[in-house]
Amino acid sequence: MTETNNSKREFLKKLYIEQSVNMFRYANSSLYDYYLAEEAVQETFMIAWEKIESLIKMESPVGWLFGTLKITMKRIKTGEYKLKRNFISTNEAITEDTPSQENLESTFFMDDVFSHDDYSILEKIYLHGYSYNELAEEMELPLSTVGMRVKRAKEKFKKNIEE
């Protein structure tokens, strides 16, 4: 690793140490979701690394970070809204066309990628308004485990509807 890469890493590390908590608080107050806020901050720092050459030369790299965070949060909000809308409309369409639970499951879980457990998690969040805390309590799992399961269920559902 060259000295230049080390100095770039140190620059970004310093920004992360100084700003990540404030960025997380800002994102969490806007997104109202711990895991989405965490994702927004992580994504912002990934973008910062991609643009590190320019970021180092800026007069206000902190201002750039927060501006990028706002854009990232907007993208996440839009993506989350679309995913929720798609889940609800898919669920309604299948339920109307397939009255029995057996038919619902065979239609919805065609390829064994998106399981009944995945469906149940998203159903509780999108249709019944569960928070991650409520879901963790019901499932008797740590909040971090539930957060990861929700993230994976969303990814699987998104992959299923895109195919």
Secondary structure, DSSP 8 states (H G I E B T S, - for coil): --HHHHHHHHHHHHHHHHHHHHHHHHHHHHH--HHHHHHHHHHHHHHHHHTHHHHHH-S-HHHHHHHHHHHHHHHHHHHHHHHHHHHHHHHHHHHHH--SHHHHHHHHTTTSSS-HHHHHHHIIIIIT---HHHHHHHHT--HHHHHHHHHHHHHHHHHHHH-
